[in-house]
């Protein structure tokens, strides 16, 4: 009789015990799941932070060999112009219109500005950002990496200070002299930036100025 009473009591209380056990298991599973979700969220957040920290890094410049200069001994051309980008690292340009750095007026249609142009290594150097904006392009400066990104229509030019290459629509192309960084600007050959954006820079001796015209 006593055994029967014990069995009846166990039958009556078992659902409550089972529910409590199930509830405890659910809580453990929830905590485990919650921990996994938070961990995943934290991992995602850290990855986003790393991506933001890499804002200045370009795929174009991740490998050191991308910084190498083109060999300047074997790419000579017969060009005698200083304002045409021949995609060579050495061009016989003849005499430049400037002998020393000088403030010159640059004109595009009705827009005019005055800039110091720098004759160096057979090239006339200009601050890339300012010229690009004059020619109607959008510019992004990456100061830490000394990279200049220029976009106009379907054209993209990417320069990095200290190299003699430009990425023209993601194609690595030689330029005739090494770019340099001065006064928070990346200076580039006027021939490369003007021709790359569809213009030619013409020297006007009478007005002591440079006029940008559409490249034919």
C-alpha positions in Angstrom: 0.0 0.0 0.0 2.8 2.3 0.9 4.5 1.6 -2.4 1.3 2.5 -4.3 1.1 5.8 -2.5 4.6 6.7 -3.4 4.0 5.9 -7.0 0.9 8.0 -7.1 2.8 11.0 -5.5 5.5 10.7 -8.2 3.0 10.5 -11.0 1.4 13.7 -9.7 4.5 15.8 -9.2 6.5 14.5 -12.2 5.1 17.0 -14.8 6.3 19.9 -12.6 9.7 18.4 -12.3 9.9 17.8 -16.0 8.9 21.3 -16.8 11.5 22.7 -14.4 14.2 20.6 -16.0 13.1 21.6 -19.5 13.0 25.2 -18.5 16.6 25.0 -17.0 17.8 23.4 -20.2 16.1 26.1 -22.3 17.8 28.8 -20.3 21.2 27.2 -20.7 20.6 26.9 -24.5 19.5 30.6 -24.6 22.5 31.8 -22.7 24.8 29.8 -25.0 23.0 31.1 -28.1 23.0 34.6 -26.8 26.7 34.3 -26.1 27.4 33.1 -29.7 25.3 35.9 -31.2 27.2 38.5 -29.2 30.5 37.0 -30.1 29.6 37.0 -33.7 28.4 40.6 -33.5 31.6 41.6 -31.8 33.6 39.8 -34.4 31.7 41.6 -37.2 32.2 44.9 -35.5 35.9 44.4 -35.2 36.1 43.5 -38.9 34.2 46.7 -39.8 36.6 48.7 -37.7 39.6 47.1 -39.4 38.0 47.9 -42.8 37.6 51.5 -41.8 41.2 51.6 -40.6 42.3 50.5 -44.0 40.6 53.4 -45.8 44.0 54.6 -47.0 45.1 51.2 -48.4 44.5 50.5 -52.1 44.7 47.1 -53.7 46.9 48.8 -56.3 49.6 49.6 -53.7 49.5 46.6 -51.4 52.5 44.9 -52.9 55.9 46.5 -52.7 56.7 45.7 -56.3 53.9 48.1 -57.3 56.2 51.0 -56.1 59.0 50.0 -58.5 60.1 52.5 -61.1 59.9 51.6 -64.7 63.4 51.2 -66.2 64.3 54.5 -67.7 67.0 53.3 -70.0 65.0 51.4 -72.7 61.9 53.4 -73.4 63.2 56.4 -75.3 60.9 58.0 -77.9 61.4 60.6 -80.6 58.8 63.0 -79.2 59.9 66.6 -78.9 56.8 67.8 -76.9 56.6 68.5 -73.2 52.8 68.5 -73.0 52.0 65.1 -74.6 51.9 62.0 -72.4 53.7 59.3 -74.4 53.4 56.6 -71.7 57.1 56.4 -71.5 59.6 57.0 -68.7 62.0 58.9 -70.9 61.1 61.3 -73.7 63.4 63.8 -75.5 61.2 66.8 -74.8 63.5 69.6 -76.1 63.4 72.9 -74.4 60.8 73.7 -71.8 58.9 77.0 -71.9 59.9 77.6 -68.2 63.5 77.8 -66.9 62.6 78.0 -63.2 59.6 77.8 -60.9 57.2 80.6 -61.7 53.7 81.8 -61.1 51.7 81.2 -64.3 48.1 81.8 -65.2 46.2 78.6 -66.3 43.0 79.0 -68.3 40.2 76.7 -69.1 37.4 78.5 -71.1 36.2 81.2 -68.6 38.1 79.8 -65.6 41.5 81.2 -64.7 43.8 80.6 -61.8 47.4 81.4 -60.9 49.8 78.7 -59.8 53.5 78.1 -59.4 54.6 75.7 -62.0 57.9 73.7 -61.5 60.2 72.7 -64.4 62.1 69.5 -63.4 63.5 66.5 -65.2 62.2 67.7 -68.5 58.7 68.1 -67.2 56.5 70.9 -66.0 55.0 69.8 -62.6 51.7 71.0 -61.3 49.7 70.2 -58.1 47.5 67.4 -59.3 44.5 68.1 -57.0 44.2 71.8 -58.2 44.6 71.0 -61.9 42.1 68.1 -61.7 39.5 70.3 -60.1 40.1 73.0 -62.7 39.5 70.4 -65.4 36.2 69.4 -63.8 37.3 66.2 -62.0 36.4 64.9 -58.5 39.4 64.4 -56.3 40.1 62.4 -53.2 43.4 62.9 -51.2 44.7 60.1 -49.1 47.2 62.0 -47.1 48.6 59.2 -45.0 49.5 57.2 -48.1 50.2 60.2 -50.3 47.8 58.9 -52.9 45.7 61.1 -55.2 42.5 59.6 -56.8 41.0 61.6 -59.7 37.7 60.7 -61.3 35.9 62.3 -64.3 33.2 60.5 -66.2 34.6 57.1 -67.1 38.2 58.1 -66.4 40.1 57.3 -63.2 43.7 58.4 -62.5 45.5 57.3 -59.3 48.9 58.7 -58.5 51.2 58.0 -55.6 54.0 60.4 -54.6 57.5 59.0 -55.2 56.6 56.8 -58.2 56.7 57.2 -62.0 53.5 55.3 -62.7 49.8 56.2 -62.8 46.9 53.8 -62.6 44.8 54.8 -65.6 41.4 53.0 -65.3 43.2 50.4 -63.2 45.9 49.9 -65.8 49.4 50.5 -64.5 51.0 53.0 -67.0 54.4 54.6 -67.0 54.8 58.4 -66.8 57.9 60.3 -67.8 59.1 61.5 -64.4 58.7 60.7 -60.7 55.8 62.4 -58.8 56.6 64.2 -55.5 54.9 65.5 -52.4 55.2 69.2 -51.6 53.1 71.6 -49.4 50.4 69.0 -48.9 50.1 68.4 -52.7 51.1 65.6 -55.0 52.9 67.2 -57.9 52.5 65.4 -61.3 53.6 66.2 -64.9 51.1 68.5 -66.5 51.2 66.3 -69.6 49.9 63.3 -67.8 47.1 64.9 -65.9 45.9 67.1 -68.7 46.0 64.3 -71.4 44.6 61.8 -69.0 41.5 63.9 -68.5 41.1 64.7 -72.2 43.0 68.0 -72.6 46.2 69.3 -73.9 48.1 72.1 -72.2 49.2 74.8 -74.6 51.9 77.4 -73.8 51.0 80.9 -74.9 54.2 83.0 -74.9 52.4 86.4 -75.4 50.2 86.0 -72.4 52.8 84.0 -70.4 50.0 81.4 -69.6 48.9 77.9 -70.1 45.6 77.2 -71.9 43.8 73.9 -71.6 42.1 72.7 -74.8 40.3 69.5 -75.7 42.7 66.8 -76.8 42.0 65.8 -80.4 
